[in-house]
Amino acid sequence: MVNNGKFIVLEGVDGSGITTQTSLLKKWFTANKNIYGKAYFTKEPTDGPVGSVIRQALAKRLKPLDERVMALLFAADRLDHLYCPNEAEQQGGLSHLLAQGVNVVSDRYYLSSYAYQSLRVDLDWLQQINKHALKPDLTIFLQIPVNASVQRRNDSRFHEELYEKTETLINIRNNYLAIAKKLQAEGENIIIIDGTRDIETVFSDIKKAVMELF
Ligand code: TMP
């Protein structure tokens, strides 16, 4: 019988380096396929039907949506990603891949919903609407001060998306820390990594945490 693949999530405020670190992890998994097996890399919001609506809302191309509606859309996109087939995953989404022994790495997952949407929506309800989402084997939270996030974002973006105002980012960052600690206390495997250091140093901490899963 094939063992389940490992489900790994990278999290952080906008500009914290998750995308860069995810691409390093992808190269690393490819180079070490014989040891750790296949890995499928993905991100939320997805390119699926619900994810496309979310992307339009983030880019402010839709009328403003209530934050409860955004929370439901993110949760729906997540369940679609986990349980419904798409072109790459064929038979049944990420849950199917994991059951076949493929490792899955996602750039963002429910900790993003908890940190971002709990600014306006209560956390208990957010946890309820996400209760059918599988628990990751490891969540890596890249922690950076908000001024670093704002600087990195200004360097790379032409326009401001929905959650990118500086005051909002401060609150989101504080939420991330508080909620990561709450989930750790509830038994989730979440590690907090100082994302202000150079890319290779941050990556070596990530790699260590990932290797410990196997
Ligand atoms: P990104 O594609 O640049 O990571 O942008 C996605 C944005 O959506 C980012 O601001 C975080 C936000 N987000 C939420 O607010 N809730 C969620 O559940 C997820 C997955 C993302």
Residues whose N, C-alpha, C, O or C-beta is under 5 A from the ligand:
A	BS01	TMP	D14 E44 P45 F74 R108 Y109 S112 S113 Y116 Y163
